[in-house]
Amino acid sequence: MTNQSQPTSRAAAPLQRRHMPAGYAVSLADYTKRGMPEEARIPKDFGPPQSLRGFEATYRNIIDYIVRITYRIWEDREVEYIRATYADGARTYDDYGLQLGDEKIVQDTYHTTGAFSDIRLIADEIVWAGDDAVGFHTSHRTIIRGTNDGDSKYGPATGKSVDVLVIANCVSLENEIFLEHVQYNNSALLQQLGLGLDAAVAELLAAPPAGWPRDAETWRQLRRAASPVRPLSEGEPIAGFDVDRFVRGHFSDLWKRRDAEALAVNCSPSLGFLGSTNRAFSGLAPYRDFVASVTSPFADLELQMDEVYWMGNDRDGYLTSERWSAVGVHAKPGLYGEPTGRAVQIWGVTQHEIRNGRIVREWTLFNELDLMMQIEAARRGFP
């Protein structure tokens, strides 16, 4: 018997400061004319041209590419078009693990469109950086809406409608996505389907999803993909407000030093938040409580920033994408029950809107259902 080798995976080059767009000429707001009478999900005018070496000529810029391939695949139901827009050796890190190649993406998409016949994927924001030489890095915040009128991997049709936030960070070159880190917010999906998370965790442990649990090498690659050797704020320092330094400092204040007082410095008092497992609130007090609830059960939580990029300027504000990961030991009682002593993996994607040097809105998704599975597996004595 011969062994078939996996398709070769392209490595994502880290971004430099020059790759960050200094304005919003190519942006989702400009593309859809958000808030204007002529607002449209797919406009007639696809926006200003951008160099897209190797991409299909129909696409005008990276925003147009991301929006229209998503619409074509999911709502025009051209699922096989995935094969033209994902590389054969694509690496997709999802809530559960690593998926290799485009075939799994094709089959999962057929499965989901069968479970939600009226599904829509609505672009809520796209933060982008890069170009057609280093690769386009896009953080696509999407709202998935639909009715569960078909059976799914979570059970029989429930008839429930869902409205689920998803964030997919992709790297693409020459019309192909070859690296993706995507948070599907599965815990929120299950809740909206009317399914209990504890019961769902038990069922998933009985028949684990593909890629779960991650092995050490998968975890290492998830964290290092597209990461710079040194943060831009160190390797390419600048005077004045530095987005890279600011967001890295914000995460360090909250997740590493657990300095709640830093919130008043870093964030607007009316901070708006949307996140994993249907979390939604405004204000600093609930934000402080959220961070404490997630971090306090874990001793020696070691968080690292895996990738940071942004678009904008001091006058118009910034939109950012931060991919981060952490390891820690489940050592204290709290949100996830009594301590198990299990070392756990946590990773997520955050987007920020920054105005006048402060965060005014945050969207954060992390692998909460997977985290619950790791902890429950420890309770059951799984290795």
C-alpha positions, 0 to 999 in steps of 0.5 A: 500500500502506498502512502498518499502525501498531503498537498503542499501547504504555502507558508503565510509571510508575516505582515510589515507596517507598510502593509497596513492600509492608512485609510478606508478607500477599500473597505466594507463600509465604502463597498456597501455604502453602509447607512446610505439609501443605496446600501446593498450587500452586493453593489453594482459598483464593486469599488476602486481597483486594486492590484490582484495578481493571479485573482479572477478578473471579475474581482475589483479589490480584496473586499469585493473578493471576500464578499462575493465569493462568500455570497456565491458559495453560500447563497448562490449555492455554488458550493463547488466554487470552494475548490477554486477559492481554497488551495488544495493544501489549505490549512484551516484551524477551526474551533476544534482542530485542524482541517487540511485541504479543500474537500473537508470545507466542501463537505461541511458546506454541503452539510450546513446548507442542508441543515439551514436551507435559507442560510445567509452569511452577511458581512458585518466587517472586513479588516484587511491588510497586505497585498498581492505579493505578501498575501492579503490578510482578511478578518471577516466578521460575519453574521450567519442567519437561517432556520434549522429545517434539516438535520445537522451534526448536532441532531434532528432539525429544531425549527429554530432560527439562528443569528450567530457571529463568526470571525474568519481570518484568512490569508489569500494569494492568486485567488486562493485562501491557503490559511484560515483561522475561524471561530464558528462560535459553536456554543452560541449556535447550540444555545440558539438551537435550544440545545444544552451545552452540557449535553452537547459536550457529552455527545461530542466527547462520545464522537469527537469532531475531526481534528479534536483534540489538537496535538502539540504540533497542531497547537504550535502551528496554529499559534505561529502561523503568520506571526512576526518574529518580533512585534511591529512595535518593537521591530518597526517602532514609530512615534505617536499612537501605535496600534500594535503597541496599544492593542498588545498592551491592552491584552497584557493589561487584562489577560496577563497582569489582570489590571482592571484599572487599565480599562478606564485608560484603554476603553471608552466608558460606553464600550460595546461588546459582542462575543462568544456564547451570545455575550452582548453588553455595554460598559466597563463593569460587565467587560471587567466581569467577562474577562475575570470570569474567563481568566480566573479559573486558570492558573499561570495563564500564558497569553501570546499575541499571534498576529495583529493588523489594522486599517485606518488612521488617527483622524478616522479611527482604526479597525483592528484584528488580533489573533491570540492564544493562551495555555493555562491550568484549570486550577480554580472553581468558577465559570467552568465548574470545579477545577480539574488540574488539566492544562488547556488550550484557548485561542481566539480572534478579536476585532476592535474599533478604536477612536481617539486612542480608545477602544469603543467597540470589541468583538471577541470569539474564542473556542469556548465549546472546545474549552468545555470539552477539554475540561469535561474530558479531564473529569472523565479521565480521558488522556 
